[in-house]
Structures are given as structure tokens and as C-alpha cells.
Amino acid sequence: MSREPLFPPTTHEPTTAPPPGCPAHGTGPGGLRRLYGPDAEDLGAVYEELRAEHGSVAPALLHEDVPIWVVLGHTENLQMVATPTRYTRDTRLWTCLQDGTVKPDHPLMPIVAWQPICCHAEGEEHLRLRGAVTGAMSTIDHRGIRRYINRATQHLVNKFCEEGRVDLVSQFAEHLPMAVMCEILGMPDEYNDQIVHAARDMLKGTETAIASNAYLMDVLMRHAVRRRAQPEDDFTSHLINHPAGLTDEEVGHHLRVVLIVSYEATANLLANVLRVVLTDPGFRAQLNGGQMTVPQAVEQSLWDEPPFSTILPYVAKQDTELGGQRIRKGDGLILGMAPGNADPRVRPEPNANMYGNRSHLAFSGGPHECPGQDIGRAIADVGVDALLTRLPDVELACDEDELRWRESISNRHLVELPAKFAPKPQQDVMQRPSINPLPQQRPNDWEVSNVQPSAATERPAASKPAAPTPTAMPEPAARQNVFRRLLRWWRGD
């Protein structure tokens, strides 16, 4: 894919320099719109400008003026992800990587570089690698992880509940997902401020993104080596011991994908749901009045502010057509979740109520649809509910228009969400909650199910009626202990 013939039907070379303040300052070679820099601080507005000018698929420029197609239409995005015969995630086929247009030190290299992971694989290799990931995920005890999320939330709230003020981004939304994911991966001791910072930094395209990625890979590779030598009942050990036979490198790279995608997506989702709760009285009233559940609020947020705005790149495997545009073999395309969710063909009113509608693009689709989306939903559902239960009077501590956002090509997230409430006492929480022993892997279970086991199958042995004994007198104390254990189990303690 050479620069000269790229996007020929829709672009032209400007003849004069634009005057100061002109929107054309956001353009680059060939008059293409840049998706980075000071003129692209509001990418949502840029996408709408591109939609108005080009339709559902538009030409644009990534960092360092790398040409790319942006898929803006809901239908076109679904068509791309669901047609592996025409489009692939194998970035080695991207002409811009082959011809050196994307240099090794490109700020987006941690995102676009090919890796030995299921996201970049096809065919039998994709089935092998993704099967290992979903097989390991199938061992996660969903009820146990929800109990852990609740207790991790209580631990975080205990750190600020007596102060009456909190930044719900830096003190809550950025920490709860990482604590939960580290527990799932079997590395709770690695959970700290440094790993939280590195996880957010590597997706921003900053000068330190490559270093942050190197730090995370070092942590995860050392953890993979430890678990191969000493396996335990955690996601990492099940991934290593899956019949697919992943190498240490493959294990490390998949741990990175699971950790980063789950963490970043859920941190953004938590912050976005809490922002709406604190800034929209009608939204909160529906929650408090029972007209809306927290899971419904989460789904609405997935429409309005998907945790990842885009995924890049997909690559055309052959000359093709998409959204009326001629796509050449080797062209790169951006999966546009945020602009796709805003497509007026599926959502004529930007603020439309989408409760109960799960056709959003927040978790992608097709063969590469996010396999861990139910874990992210669980963290958001339980975390938000537990926080609002502890702090029912929490409210925004600034004007809504003072809230600041940080936006990159990958996502858009709040910088901070200051809140205030009447100081509350700490609650007694178990020092370190544990997850129930993990069941055997279910090879065909590709997602964590939201369907809960029946009460008969999940009730702890301690809560079952005791067998009759030849005791002359009843033992109320013993029965009381059974009742207390049942009550603690019901509460998730």
C-alpha cells in the first residue's frame, strides 16, 4: 500500500496553507484528517466530521501521519469483524508495517505490533490459542469472584470513607479492576500503584508507553515461569496446563491481553457509570426507585461511552469494498466502537434510551469478540452497587463542566471524578478474601455465564440440614451456628 494511491476517490491536495483557526489545521498529507494532535482532542467530533464528509468508512491519519481507514458505521463494523475471509487482525499483513511507514519506535507500536496471541491469529492457530484462553476462563467461579469484588470494594471504600471526600477515578475505578484481575491471574502480590499506572500509560501512545509495556511484560513473564514450576488454582495455571500446550511466551502475551483489556475496559466502565449516577438526577432516581438495575445502567454506559473507543488495526486480506469505499489489499482499518455506537442509522437520537439492548459494539464481535466481557460486567455491576450501598449520599464535588477527560485513539476516560459524602465508619472486612476452588476446565465454554447455579447445587455443605441423631434434647446452639453460617454465605461473607 503506497501513500500515493491510498484513498484516491475521496481526497485532494490542498493548494494553499489554511488560515489560523481554520479546521484544516487538523489535516495532513493529501488533506486527510489527523486522529492525533491538538486538533483531535475531541475525537468524537472528528468522527462525526468524517462521517458527514465520507460516510460510514473514512480515510484518516494515525500518529506520524500513518494512513488508515476509520470504520464509522455500525453495520460496516459488524461486517468487517464477522468476515475473516476478507479482514484479519494479523498485523504482519499491514502494508504500513511491511514498508516501514510504521517505525519500530512508533508510539502505537505496543498496540499494533504482531504478537503470538489469539487476537492476531487465524484458522486453527486462532482456535488453539483462543480455546486455551476460554478454557481457563471457564474455571473461574463466577459467584466466588463476585464475592471477591464485593470485598475488594469494601477494602477500597474503607480507605476513604472516614474522610468524606474521594476521587472516584484514582481511588476507586483505577484500582478495583486491577485488584480483581491480579487475583484472578493468581498474582495478588503484584497489585500496586506501579502496575496500575503502567497499564493505563501503555495505551495512551505516550513517550513512555513502550517502557510501560516492557515493565508489564516482565512482571507477567516472571509470573508465568513461577506458575509453570508451581501451578495453583488460578487462571494462569489453567492457561499453562491447557491441552493446547502454550509456550511461556504465548502464556505471557495472553496474560498481558487479558490483564490490560479487562483492566482498562472495566476502569473506564466504572468511571463512566459513576459519572452518570452523579451527574444525571433522572438516571439516579431510576436506580434508587428500582425502575433501572445497575446491570441496565452498565449496558447504557456501554452504548454511550464504550470503554475502548477503537481497536486497531484490522487489515484487508484482498482488494474489497466496504461502506462504498475501495479498500486495497494490505490497507489498515480501525474498528470504531464509539462512532459505530453513535451511528444515526441505529441510534437516530444521540441520547436515546438503549436499556435492554446489547447490540452495541463495546465488546467487538465475530471470532475476536471479547471472551471476558462477563467478568468486566460483574466488576462494574458489583462494584457500583456495593459503593452506592456504602455511600448512598455520595454526590459530585464540583460542577459537571469542570470534569476533565483524557482521550487517545484507543479510549476516552475521565481524569478525575471528585465526590463528597457524609463521613462513614470503616466496616470489618476479611483481611484477604479468597476465591472458591476452581472447577475443571470446560473446553466448549467460551464465556463466563451470568446464569447462576441452582440453590440446590451451590449451597455449602454447612448449610444443609444435619442428619438425625439419637439425641434426646435438641441443640439450639448448633442450629444457630448453622443459621449464622447460612446467613454469612447469603451475604457473600
Steps between C-alpha positions, in 0.01 A plus 500: 500500500679809382420850618422628151202281403352477850143638525504654149122544456446716806802723554679789339818692566438849643645776286559759771573499869184540710456821697546495881200351679382314189393135560738398223784540750402147608583360158818338370633370168231469236264711709427201726367563851743425781381284791767640731640834606341817639230509231381150591443547873129426447510188286124457524458828311769396251318174428176688435680735260642200317157335489344814352772525235568137407216286634536180701868435411746790489873553430711653777852518645641337814799630695793599276252527210451126451200451266206300632131444427255578783188285500222722636185307416342245735418259217839544333684428825301180549561404138875545542538301823272221377681444168837337577538403134546869414633662817757380752661613827839366382686831487794344314285539186461876553688674220593791728693261723655316206631812326626673817237776510432383856845517656618281791481795741152607389298601810224252410739210448398324829147485358560424132805271511427135422512269800453124544147544637155384396403859409753494213453136394275336244364156419626203700755712686224738610289208621795354692594824677150629564394155617771516768383844615131412512576164657689673782221755536244224534664398829424834664242463776262780409328517838834489677643781289194716570559450872861603449395812306269597786772459760761678290252788467455509877879512548529794261206688656652449846803700385299819444160460667601693814622800300171591334673571166644279225617503141301208364741460207842484666381353831238257376442441126872463420564259787203263530544333157875456546453346846243257362700410189818442701301264724356313201844465342644379831730799556340705782842601634577680173200731542635848578503859374781429252314228312185718494695792351680282241174341386344839426814656354576239235171565317540877472765515228731698732879514493505256793247253354768260377675501839169439678431207270846356572441525875166319478641225281788447742256461792276261306780289353654447846156403631452251215834335577408471869164343425645248257733386778235520774144495360209608716125536459505822298446617143872499420552140607197381305623690194842335530355152552244519219540222239582768240851500647580873501865601523618739773505780244144425391386482862664833583349679202154363570524603864584850375195506273265371770640735764517818293175464308299396805659764721478797266151418379364453850677803649340718232163329539498553877590867468242559228214336690585691819525826307148457365370407846651818647406738218160380377226532767249311286741212448568475872134529588426203276769300678378598846138445406557157354398592145855419389751245628874554517555247215262703282691815590821325398357404159387859441853617577639245253294673231581857603868465594644162394812427708708467183419754229683307230706190429778514242588383257299254298668430165341431162609160367389585146371788294145557616228757562359622829250779554535614140879537529756305301724318748831368366675185610728586795304812603452551873157567650388618842213318670297799621295394802423853621406648160317177411287528814414857397402404144175692435369204301473293821471788746326802342494683834848524659353488851256219426418260782655164402404302813489128434670534159832314482570559130769758582855449375672545837633143502565472124351197323574208272782253571686758710210607722622563855482165686525663844219753467293339775786549746509870416124523543523325837768743626289797394169359626624394842746787546251778426225337706728442800639855484154661487383276784788619720470864389133561411539877535807532274481797263721688257744738673539736205301641212442251222667726243819491710549129434801432279553219252812343354450362152717282281438305184418196718267646759361799683499508877444738786806653659325527834153479652499692831216405733389582854282331760440495873797322664430135575670256737709219361346156473656176611610312190686171474871572472541326166194343342559178318339352193342154517702212355473511123311229309643302210526682168199478269658503151187623320411775747612819325353748746441534870127448536275740687267210579542406863494138617189381672484535875506124537835470325674803646399487867804435722502175688486690828154630415345157433272357767690281742426129494270377783683387811377304803536804723220536752513880513537742204813707468390860432855633512611267224201590285570866566856457375366337183261791452780754546715319246210497256441872560869578442496296178185682381666837559812391313723512811 
